[in-house]
Amino acid sequence: MTYPSGEPEDARYAPDWGSMSPPSAYPMPVWEAPPLPPPPESRTGVIVALVIGVVAVLVAVGIGVAPAPREEGHPQAAVASAEATTRAGGGTSTRPASPSSRGARPSAGRLSYTEFAKDWDFRFDRVELHAEWVDGRDHADCHPIEAAGKLTGLGCVYAAELVYRAEGGALMLTQFVLGMADEGRAAAAKGRFTDADLALRPGSYLKGYATGKWKDGSEKEFVVVTLATATGAVDATAVEKYLRYRHADTIGALAFR
């Protein structure tokens, strides 16, 4: 979309809709034992010795099989054995090894843009993408990034803003991670707002872009909105690739947060 002349610097972003589409080697000598002496006339000593030996064996066995004390009511040990170390947003964390986060408890703590504040180096199969970190902001509520209170009305409580630059500055990626009231509100927000309901600050996107695309999705109590703007020097297919993989990478990071 091109901007009309005289449009203010803080005009809202309104990109065109785009299709989204792990035993021995040596013999041992045989020794002959000498013949045993004849048993004594009295067997009293032998009986006493046998009794003492049996008692000693019973005592030893009793000690060996005595049950060790155990702790009751600690199922966390079973849960801990199912934990796996994963990558989340460039940091290492320990989370239950589950492919889905649906039904999981909300993420601990308020999300900040600082969790993602670094260059994006992405590799998957034959795909390699790189984007430089530009800046980010934490918004106490969603008013600075919305138009007419649309996001707030859908349950948005706060937001983190992330901005990246790629292709020598010919492409920019802008992301909003919205902290929603709960997981239900996050899931229900999909498809209920458009790019016209978003407001981008100057410098966070390419003004006068030739290609503009955006994508939204939810994970846990978060809604992720990813936007890509590029000049004519970047092919529209490449723009969509950046958009799709950056969006999926952020969603995946939030799944393990």
C-alpha positions, -999 to +999 in steps of 0.1 A: +000+000+000+013+034-008+007+064+014-011+096+002+011+127+002+010+146+035+002+115+056+013+120+092+043+100+104+023+080+130-001+067+104-014+032+111+001+002+093-024-013+068-006-040+047-022-058+018-037-092+025-014-120+014-018-157+012-003-175+041-003-200+036+153-368+180+380-688+325+414-683+324+435-694+295+457-715+318+444-747+334+441-746+371+458-775+390+435-800+407+442-803+444+432-834+464+420-827+498+431-850+526+405-874+540+383-860+567+388-873+602+361-895+617+333-877+634+336-874+672+316-896+695+296-866+708+277-845+683+267-818+708+294-794+697+283-798+660+247-791+668+255-761+688+277-748+660+249-754+635+224-736+656+247-706+660+253-706+623+217-707+614+209-679+638+237-658+623+224-664+588+189-655+597+201-623+614+222-613+584+193-620+560+169-601+581+192-571+581+197-573+543+160-573+534+147-548+560+127-522+540+142-488+538+120-459+550+101-442+521+085-408+517+048-407+510+028-383+489+056-370+466+044-376+430+066-348+418+095-373+414+075-390+386+068-356+369+105-346+372+116-376+353+095-365+323+111-331+321+133-322+291+157-293+284+145-272+255+153-239+237+130-210+242+136-177+226+173-183+226+174-193+263+176-227+279+147-238+302+133-270+316+097-279+308+075-310+305+083-327+272+049-323+256+043-313+220+013-293+229+007-266+255-031-266+253-045-269+288-012-260+304-011-235+332-003-199+322+033-188+318+050-176+350+056-139+350+048-111+327+065-113+293+089-086+282+105-078+248+139-083+265+133-121+262+138-117+224+161-087+222+188-101+200+195-109+164+174-136+149+195-165+133+171-191+121+180-225+106+156-253+097+164-280+072+176-260+042+161-227+053+184-201+068+172-167+077+188-138+095+174-105+109+191-079+129+176-067+161+164-031+159+146-023+191+116-032+213+092-018+239+070-030+267+035-015+268+017-014+301-016-018+282-026-023+245-037+013+238-004+024+221-006-004+194-044-005+187-070+016+170-103+023+186-096+000+216-101-031+195-074-053+211-084-042+246-120-052+238-108-087+229-090-091+262-056-077+256-040-066+289-004-056+279+019-061+250+056-065+240+068-050+207+097-065+187+113-049+156+139-066+133+156-056+100+167-080+072+179-080+036+202-050+041+173-029+055+150-037+026+127-058+048+114-052+084+096-075+107+074-061+134+059-083+161+034-078+189+031-104+216-002-096+234-007-107+270-044-116+271-066-120+301-065-158+298-060-186+273-096-187+262-095-150+253-063-156+233-077-185+213-109-166+206-091-135+193-080-151+161-098-138+131-115-110+151-093-081+141-074-069+110-044-049+102-066-018+103-070-024+141-032-021+146-011+011+150+026+010+142+050+037+154+073+054+128+105+036+124+091+001+132+081-006+096+090+005+061+070+035+050+060+033+014+066-005+013+060-024-019+049-057-001+031-059+032+019-091+048+008-101+083-001-131+103-017-138+138-019-168+161-022-178+197-002-199+223-012-202+259-024-168+270-006-149+243-016-137+209+013-132+184+009-107+155+037-107+130+040-081+102+065-079+073+070-049+051+096-048+023+107-027-007+105-038-042+141-052-039+127-082-020+106-108-038+072-113-024+079-150-018+109-142+003+088-117+023+063-144+031+091-168+041+105-144+066+069-137+079+060-174+082+092-186+099+096-157+123+060-161+134+063-199+139+096-194+158+080-170+183+049-193+188+073-222+194+093-202+220+061-193+239+050-230+239+081-238+261+080-206+282 
